């Protein structure tokens, strides 16, 4: 899935993305969410050569299916 996201970013150089995570309300779940999103961001930067300034992350408690990740173009 991340290779597909990277390919779309490479094909659309003006596209910026936000990676969303939806943790439970506990601090542990929120910390795990942030760690997960940062690992996705690091993969896209280091392995797929996507510029870091094109990627933001956002953990939103209760905004989606818990412990899931969405990637949306801004």
C-alpha positions in Angstrom: 0.0 0.0 0.0 2.8 2.5 0.9 4.5 1.9 -2.5 1.3 2.9 -4.2 1.0 6.0 -2.1 4.7 6.8 -3.0 4.0 6.3 -6.7 1.1 8.7 -6.6 3.1 11.3 -4.7 5.9 11.0 -7.3 3.4 11.3 -10.1 1.9 14.4 -8.5 4.7 16.5 -7.1 2.4 19.2 -5.7 0.4 16.8 -3.7 0.9 16.9 0.1 -0.6 14.2 2.4 -1.7 13.8 6.0 -1.4 10.4 7.6 -4.2 10.0 10.1 -4.4 7.6 13.0 -7.3 6.9 15.3 -6.1 5.7 18.7 -8.2 5.0 21.8 -8.3 7.6 24.5 -5.5 6.1 26.6 -2.1 7.8 26.6 -0.4 4.5 25.7 -2.7 4.1 22.6 -2.0 7.7 21.6 1.8 7.2 21.9 1.6 4.0 19.9 -0.4 5.8 17.2 2.1 8.6 16.9 4.9 6.1 16.7 3.1 4.2 14.0 2.5 7.3 11.9 6.1 8.4 12.3 7.3 5.0 11.1 5.1 5.4 8.0 6.5 8.9 7.4 10.1 7.7 7.8 9.4 4.9 5.3 8.1 7.3 2.7 11.0 9.7 3.3 13.9 7.2 3.5 12.8 4.4 1.3 10.7 6.2 -1.3 12.5 9.5 -1.4 9.4 11.6 -0.7 10.2 15.0 0.8 9.4 15.3 4.5 7.7 18.7 4.0 5.0 16.9 1.9 3.9 14.7 4.8 2.1 15.6 8.0 0.7 13.3 10.7 -2.3 13.6 12.9 -3.7 11.3 15.6 -7.4 11.9 16.3 -9.0 10.1 19.2 -12.4 8.8 18.3 -12.5 10.2 14.8 -12.3 6.8 12.9 -11.9 3.1 13.3 -9.7 2.6 16.3 -6.1 1.7 15.6 -6.5 2.2 11.9 -4.6 4.6 9.5 -5.8 6.7 6.7 -3.8 8.7 4.2 -5.4 11.7 2.5 -4.2 14.2 0.0 -4.4 17.8 1.1 
